[in-house]
Every structure is written in C-alpha cells, then in structure tokens.
C-alpha cells in the first residue's frame, strides 16, 4: 500500500499546515485518480499536537473525521527523532550548536527507521497497525529539519524561506548579532536538509518579500499564503479585543516577548489549547476562541510573534497585526519577516507606546483587502495550501 509522508519544523503552525497540505493533496488525488493515501505524520509534541490538530481539522474539514477515519497515522518514533532537532531554547546559537553536533547521527537514525516495517497509531481511533515505510511514495515537507531517503519530495518553507538562505543572509546582515562562525558551520547541514526537492514552494508574501531583487531558483514556485483563509465568523463575543497567538516553539515563548500585551487594555482572546500557558494576569481574563474564528467583527487585531503563518491569518481576515520587537537571541528569520511586514504595510511592531502601535496596526488593516485582491489576481486564489496541492498532484500524475 502506497503512503504519503509528512515532515516539518518546530512550533504548532508547521505540523498544522503540513497536515492541511496532506489532506488537500488527498482531496486533489481523489478528484484526479479516485484514490487517497494514508498520511504518515510524526508525533513531535504528544498531547498538545493531537489536540491542536483535532481542533484544526474539525474547524476546516467538518466531515473529515467521519469520511476518512483511517487516513492519518501517527509515527511516534519519527516524532521523537524530529523533536531532537527542533529548537528548544531561547538562544538561536545554542540550537545551531546542537544541530551541528547531532544532525548526522539523527539523520542516520531517521533513514534506518524509514527503511522497514513500523507500528503506527491511528490519529482518531488509537488503533495500532503495521506499515512498511518503504512504501512511502512521496513526501510533503514544511521547512524540513532532516533529509530522508524518500524518492519524491516536495517542500514549502511556510513563508520562512530556505534555511540555508536565511543563514547566508544573516551572516552578511549587520543587524544580526549572532555568532557568524556558528551560522557558517550550520550552512552545509541547512543545505543537506532540503536536497532532492522536486519542487520548492516559496510563499508570497514571505520572508524575503522585502527584497525585490531576489531571483527564484530553477525548481522554485511562488504561491499565495500557505494557509486556508478564515471564514467569516459571527459568534457573539463579550467585547472588542485582541486575538493572542503564542508561539509553539519551546524556549522562545518563555522569553518575555509577550509582556506588552498586558498594556493594551483590551479583552484578550486566545486558542483554548494555549490558555493555561498564558501569564497569570492574562490567563485570568482571557477568553478561549479557536483561530478559525478570528474573522469576527469583535476582533480588531492579532498579537503574535512574526511567523508568517500568524501574519497570513491576520491579513486574510483583514485584522491588524501587531508583533513584538525582534529579540537578538531569536531566529534571524523573524528580523527579515518584520522588514517585509513593515515594507508591505501588513502590520506594526510594538514600541514604547503599545497603544499607539496597536492603532497603527488597525489603521494598516484597512488596506489589506486591496492587497489580498492583488494576490487573487496574481494566482487565481488566496489559498496557498490548495494551490500547492494542485501543483503536487499535477506533478505526480505526470510521473505516473
């Protein structure tokens, strides 16, 4: 039985978007070939990951769990191996040091794991079943952390850009204060992670949208934002407020970057799965609300770290986007993202006057409808997940 493999980077957005991509590929495969494939999904964050994925699926694919109860299979061993490569501390340098010292060993273990029969767990029923992972036909990777032996691989950076290009630009950038030597030593590994990709999907807007001179690679295809646009929501909410998305990257979210939200003086809405992890003085009054409901008249803006998955959610819902300032210890991608967000007028960076920053973000949101219409004119859709899924299936069909 043929299988579909998924792999992804750290945080909650990557595994959520990668799973949505896999489901969309199966939807398109079914249209064109009448078949769907079992999806192999690494379980990197047990407990949290299953809960978030279930909420995301229920909100975006209401009939999926009834129609396809045996489609998603969790690979705990693969997840444990990936988890070792995920960023876990506030210091980007520390994470790169670990990557440099441990990557080769973990990649070898991953290759061994994928070269045989393994027991996987049904996402919905918890049933255990043996699959031969040598039957994986192709891989969907979102900002890959490890190279695999799978023969056909498709890659999206989820807005983040190829890892090696991030490092190469960071080394030359005077605003990046990280150790240049550590970044140089990580570049061969970053290149290794995304070797052999059939198509690289880069997202518009994305990390290098501030650079109009950037040239696409031979196998690189631009797509609209890599998220499903949030539908209009009319849930009755108790007051005007801010939607708060806390990063899923261990170590980063504990660094104090969200302290300013306490100064905005508005009702805070946040995903139910993150409420318990919010600072106590925010948690006491925060109201649980699914991310799919952000397109609600009572939500004025979103406050989050400037990962593109979060930025896209805000500008597709035509909400203000407000981000904390870049931390010198954080991923340089976030610095590049902030440049693009400011240049494109998609959001504001919080400064010494949080309320003024919020008002700036809300004012900018008034122009996002026009921006989004430009994306539709360029790509025919604003949904980059479905756009990329169609491209993948067209390519697969051409190879068969």
N, C-alpha and C positions, 0 to 999 in steps of 0.2 A: 504494500500500500504506500503510495507516494505521500510525502509530508511537506509542510511548509515550516521553515524555521524563522524565528524572530530573535533579534538581539538588539541591545540598546545601552544607553549611558545611564548615569546616576540621576536620581530625582524621580518625582512622580509623573511629570509630563512625558518623558521618553517612553516608559512602558505603556502608558495610556494611549499615546498617539500611535505607537508601533502596533498595538493590538487593533486599534481602529483601522489602521492601514491594512492589516492582515484580513480583517473582516471585509473591508471594501474590496480587496483583491479577490476574496472568495465570492463576493456578490457578482463581480465582473466575470470571474471564471464561470460561474453558474450561467450567466447570460450567454456567454460565448461558447461554452463547451458542455453545459449541463452538469458539471461536476464541481464539488467543493472538496477542499483538502483539510485534514486535521492540522491544527496550528500548534506547533511546539513553542512554548513560552517559558523562558527561565523565570523561576520564582526567586527574586533577589531580596525582597523585603517581606518575609512571611507575615501574614496577618494584615498588615497595612495594605499591601499590594492587592490581595484578593478583594478586600473591602472596597477600595477605591475603584478597581476595575469593574466590580459588580454595579456600583453606583453609576459609573460612566456608561456602561452597556445599557442599563435599564433606561437611562435618560435619552440615549441617542439611537438605540435599536430596540424599541419596546417589545418586539416579538421574537428577538433573537434567542433568548434562553428557552423559549417554547419550541421554536422551529429547529434549533441547532444545539441541542443539549450535549452533544458529544463532539463538539468542534474544537474546543480549547483544552490543551493538555499541558499541565504544569510540570516543568523539569526542575526538581529541587537541587540536584547535583550541579547542573549547569548554572543555576542561580547562585549557588554557593561559590562557585569559581568566579563568576562575574562580580559578585559582591566584593571579592578581594581586590578587584581593580577599580571599584567605584571610589569617588572622593569621599573622605570621611572626616577630614579636619578642616578647620577654618583656613589653614595655610596651604595655598596652592603649591608652594615649593615642596612642602612635606609630601604632598600627594604625588608630585612628579618624582621625587626621590624614591618613593616606594615603587612607583611604576617602573622606573629604570632598573631597580634591583630584582623585581619579582616577575616582570612581564613574561619573559621567555619560559620560565617554569610553568606559569599558569596557562599560557597558550598550549604548551605541550600536553598538559593535563586535559585541556578542553578538546584537543584533537583526539586523544585517547577515548574520552567519554563519547564523542560523536561517532566513533568507529565500532559500533556494536549495538546489541540489543539492550535496552534500558527500560526500567519501570517508570512510567509517568502517571500523573494523577489528574483525573477529570476535574476541571475547574468548578463545575456545578455539583456533580454527584459525589465527588471524592473517591470514585471508583478507581482502582489501580489497574493498569494494563501495560503489557509489554509491547514496545515498539522497537523496530530496528531503525536506528537513527541514520544508518547508511542509505535509507530510503528517502532522506530529505532531498527534494528536487531543487529547491531554491531557497534563498534567504532574503528576508527583509531586515535591513539594519538601520537603526536610527542613532546616528553619532556613535558608531561601533567602538567598543572598548577592546575587542580582541579579534584576531584573524581566525577564520575557521576553514576547514577543508572543503566546504560545500561548493560545488562547481559553478553554480549560477548565483550571483549576489547582486542585490540592488541596495542602494544606500541613500539615505537622506540625512542631512545634518540637523534637521528640525530647526533651521534658522541659524544654527551655531557656526556653520562653516566647517570645512575640513580641518581637523585637529592640527595637522602639520602646518597649514597656512596660518592658523591662529598663533602658533609658536613662532613661526618665521617673522610675522609682522610684529609680535610682541617684543622680540629681541631688538628690533630696529626702532621701537617706539620710545621716545624719551619720557613719556608719562608712565610707562610700566616700570615699577620699582623692583620687580622680582629678579632673582639671580639669573643672569643671562647664560651662564655656563650650564646650569641645571636644565634650562629650556633647550639649549643646543643639544645636550646629550639625550633629551627625550624625543627629538625630531625623528630619528630613524624608527623608533617604536611607533610614533604617530603615523608615519608613512606606512609602516607594516600593517597597522590596524585596518587600513582601507585599500589595501592592494586588491586587485582582481575584481573590482566592482564593474558590473556590466553597464549600469547607468548610475550616475551620481545626480540626485535631485537637489538642487540648491533653491532656497526659498526667497521669494520676493514679496515683502521686504525681509531682509535677513541681516546677518552680522556685518556684511561688507557693503550694505546699501549706501553708506555714506561715501563710498569710493566709486565714482563714475568711470574711472579708468580701468577697473578690474576686467580681465578677459576670461571668459569661460573656458574650461578645459574641453578636450575633444569628446569626452563621454559625459559632460555635464549638461543638464537640462534645467532651465528655470521653471519654477512652479509658483502658483499663488500660495498664501499662508497654509501651513501644514496643520490645519485644524478644521473641524466641521463648524460652520458658522452657527452661533447660538440662535435658537428660535425666539421669537417674541414671547415674553412671559408676563402674565397679568396677575400673578399671585399677590394678594393683598398683604402688604408689609406695614409694620408699625410706624415707619418714618423714613425720611430721606437719609441715605447713608453711603458708606464706602464699602466696596467689596474687597476683602483682605485675603490674598493668597500667600501663604507661607511656603517657601521652597521646601522640597522634599529631600534636599541634599544634606546628609548628616554632617554636622560640624558647622556648616555655613549658617543655618537658621539660628544657631545659638550665639552668633557673634554680635548681637545688638543692633543689627541693621534695621529692625522694625520699631525701634523705640519712638520714632517721631509720630507714629500713628496715634499715640496717646494724646497728641497735641492738636488733632484735627477737629475735636469737639463734635463728632457726628456719630450716628449709630453705625456700629461695625457689623457687617455680615461676613460669614466665612463658611467654607465647606465643613460639614458636620464632622468629617474624619479628622479635622485639624483643631477643633475647638479645645480639646483637652491639652493641646501642646502650646496654646497661646499664653503669653504672660498673664499672670493672675488678674491684674487690674483691667485687662482687656477681656479675658475669658468670662468674667463675672457678668458682663452686659452684652457680649457678642451673641448674635442670633445665627443659628445654622441655616445655610442656604446652599443648595447644590450649584456648582459652577455653571451648569446648563441654564440656570435661571438668572444669570447676570443681566440679560437683556430685559430688564424690568424698569418701569418708569421711576421707581423709588431709588434705584442705584444710580448715583451720579458719577462715580469714578471707581477705579480699581487701584489698589495699592499693593505692589509686589516687587520683588527683585526682577531685574530687566532681562529675564529669559524670554525668547521670542514666543514661546507657547503662551505665556501670560500676556505679552504685548498684543498678540493677534486677537486673543479673546476679548480684550478691551476695545480695540479699534473696530472689530467686526460688529460689536454691539453698540458702537458709536458712543462709548463712555470715555471719560477722561482717564488717562493713565499716569500714575504717579509712582516714581521709583526712588528708593534710597540712593544716595551717592555711592560711587564705586569705592570699595574697600581695597587698599593697596595689596592686601593679602589674598584677595579673591581672584578668580579666573579672569585673565585679561579679556576674554570674550565679552564679559559684561561691560567693560570700558568701551569696547568697539560698538557694542549694542547701543549704549547710551548716546554715542555720537550719531548713530543712524536715527535713533528715535528723535533726537533734537533736530537733526537736519531735515527729516521728513515731516516734522510737526506732529508726531504721533503721541507725544507725552511730555511730561515735565519731570525734572529731577528736583527732589526736595532740597531746600536750602535752609538758611537760618530762620526763615519765616514760613513755616509749614502751611499756614492758611493761604498765603499768597501763592505758594507753589500749587496748592490744590485748585485755586481759582484759575491759575494758568492752564492746568491740565484740563479743567472743564471747558474753558474757552477754546482750547485746541480741538476738543472733541466735536465741535460744531462743523469742522471741515472734513471729518473722516468719511462721511457719506460720499462726498465727491471723490476722495482718494480710493475708496472701495469700488466705486463705479469704474474708475480707471483700470483697476485690476480685472474686473469683469470684461471690459472692452479688450484688454490685452490677452487674456487667457480663456475667455468664454465662460469662466466660473470663478468664484472666490474660494471654492473648496479645494485646497491643495491635496488633501488626502485622496479624494475621489479622482482628481486629475492624475495623480501619480499612480493610483491603482489601475486606471485605464491604460496608462503607458506601459506598466509592468505586464499586464495581461496581453496587450498587443504584441509585446516583445516575445513573451512565452509562446504565444500561438504561432508567431513567425518561425520559432525554433523547432516546433513540433512537426 
